[in-house]
Amino acid sequence: MKHLWERIKRIPWWGWAFGVGYFVLQRVLYSCGAGLSRTLGTISYAFEWKVPVFDDLFPVVPVFVIIYLFSFVFWLCGPAAVSLTSRKNFVNYIVGMTAAYLIGFVLFIFVPTYMDRVKEGLLEIAARPGVFNRLLGVVYDSDGREMAYNLFPSYHCLISAYCYLGVRKQPEISKGFRVYSLILAILICLSTLLTKQHYLPDVFGGVGIAVICYCVTERLNPGRAYEEKRLKK
């Protein structure tokens, strides 16, 4: 525990600032996605991207709402953890994650998807006794209640995957934290299905966009140009 506390104290202020800033950015983009879709009229052709043969295999498991909500803490800590790595990796991380955010945002507006929670019977489940069911109801109420939009891609999966990718091969980050980040990212993706906040294509879309943006950014390597510019000063 002492070692962990020492690592936390080493995180620079700007690491936490980026964590908070990108958390706010996520909330703004997610909130504006459906709103702009309504303004532009694209929401009129929103579709339900459900694959019943696969999606119906996932039952509602209310306890997974805890993991679903804990993702917000994970996202706050993601940039903070990456700030302990090289500046090159941090710049690549920020550039790639920003691109992934914006791609998701554009898809929210121009490829709108929805979930009918009434048809899925989710509000009935949320009305059952139990603290986890009540928490599930709070999540549904804060996200459209009867109708949920902004499903594809899943921001939960996109951001969680990128939080892991940012520390994946970094020697400055302990192996334990890298394994923890991978397991948590997988559990968060699973929680989106077991709380019925997303369908399976949304999960693949979120993870896929994160991986593509990560690979492209690593290839372009804007962090190297940033480091070279810093060294010339």
Stockholm file with secondary structure:
# STOCKHOLM 1.0

chainA/1-233         MKHLWERIKRIPWWGWAFGVGYFVLQRVLYSCGAGLSRTLGTISYAFEWKVPVFDDLFPVVPVFVIIYLFSFVFWLCGPAAVSLTSRKNFVNYIVGMTAAYLIGFVLFIFVPTYMDRVKEGLLEIAARPGVFNRLLGVVYDSDGREMAYNLFPSYHCLISAYCYLGVRKQPEISKGFRVYSLILAILICLSTLLTKQHYLPDVFGGVGIAVICYCVTERLNPGRAYEEKRLKK
#=GR chainA/1-233 SS CHHHHHHHHHSCHHHHHHHHHHHHHHHHHHHHHHHHHHHHTGGGGCBCCCCHHHHTTSCCCGGGHHHHHHHHHHHHHHHHHHTTSCHHHHHHHHHHHHHHHHHHHHHHHHSCBEEEHHHHTHHHHHTSSSHHHHHHHHHHHTTTTTEEECCSSCHHHHHHHHHHHHHTTCTTSCHHHHHHHHHHHHHHHHHHHHTTSSCHHHHHHHHHHHHHHHHHHHHHCHHHHHHHHHHHC
#=GC SS_cons         CHHHHHHHHHSCHHHHHHHHHHHHHHHHHHHHHHHHHHHHTGGGGCBCCCCHHHHTTSCCCGGGHHHHHHHHHHHHHHHHHHTTSCHHHHHHHHHHHHHHHHHHHHHHHHSCBEEEHHHHTHHHHHTSSSHHHHHHHHHHHTTTTTEEECCSSCHHHHHHHHHHHHHTTCTTSCHHHHHHHHHHHHHHHHHHHHTTSSCHHHHHHHHHHHHHHHHHHHHHCHHHHHHHHHHHC
//
